[in-house]
Amino acid sequence: MKLAIVIPALNEAANLSRLLPDLARNCPGAEIVVVDGGSGDDTAAVVARQRGSRLLASPRGRALQMNHGARATGADTLLFLHADTQLPDDALQAIETALVDPRAPPQELQVKFP
């Protein structure tokens, strides 16, 4: 499985400062794509500081940004994530389990909102 995490963003520097290191630690090997809709804060700088994260620019609009990010990846599995969320430590395992065994019960990820 090649996972890409697509994050639409607009003035999300504070949230991305927390989220991106967490994703790098808990989803190693995932392609992390932040699609900025024209932020006026330090969103671009935060993404640039996080190794393994990529910043794309897109017209503003969550659906436009998510579609732009999805088209830019080479992954076979996409996870769309809002910048103000936090995945549980076992999120990658839960995703892999659900995709490998179609009989697996639905996995409910406990997403936290700060």
N, C-alpha and C positions, 0 to 999 in steps of 0.2 A: 504494500500500500504506500502510495506517495500522497501525503496529506499537504494541502495548502490551507492556510488560515487567512481569510480575507476579512479585513477590518475597515469598514467605511468610517471616515473621520472628518470632523469639522470642529476645530478648536478643542482638541482632545489631548493636549500635551500632558496635562496632569494625570489623566487616566492611563495614557499610553506609557508614561514613566513607570507605572506600577505593573501594567499588563504585559508589556513586551518582555521584560526579564523573566516574568513568571512563565510565559509561553516557551521561552528558550529553554528553561529548566525542565518543564513538565512535558514538552512536546519536542524532544530533540529530533532533528532531521526534518521537521515540518518547514515548509516554505511559508514565511510570514509576509503578507502583502498588506500594507496600509494604503488605502486609497483616499487621498485628501481632496476634499471638495472646496478648497480655497480658504484654508484656515488663516486667521490673523494672529495666531499665537505661535508658540515654539514647537508645534507638531512636527514640522520637517526636521528640526534639530534633534528632537527626541528620537525619531526613527533613525536618523543618521548615526546616532551614538550607539544604537543597539545592533551589534553584530548579528548578521543573519536575517535582518528585517529589510524589506525593500519598500520604498515610497513611490507611489504613482500619483499623478495628478488627474483629476477628472472634473467635469462639470458637477456642480452641487446637486445632490439628490441621492438619497440612500440607494435606491434601485439602480440608478446609473452607475454609481460608484461600485456597488457589488458586482454588477455585470462586467464592468471594466476590469476589475480585479480578477474575476473568474477567467476571462479571456486571456489574461496575461500569465496564467500559470500553466505549468506542464503536468500538474497533478491529476490523479484519477479520483481523488476524494477531496471534496471541498467542505470546509467548515466556515460559515459566516458568523462572525462574532462582533458584538458591539464593544466598544472600547471601555465601557463602564462595567464590564463583567469580569468574573474570575472563575476559571475552570477548576474543578477539583484536581487533586494531584494524580488521580487515576484516570483522567479523561481520555488519554491516548489509548490506554488498555481497553476502556469501555467502547471506544469507537472501533478499534480493531476487532474486538469480540463480536460486536454487532454485525460487522461487515463480513467476517469469515464464516459465520454460521447463521444461515437464514432462519434457522429454527430457534435461535437465541431469543429469549424474551427481550422486549424493548428495554433498553438501558436508559434510566433516567439520570441525567447528569445534574447534580445539585449546583447550579450556577449561583454565585453570590453577587449581590449588588452592594457596593460599598455605601 
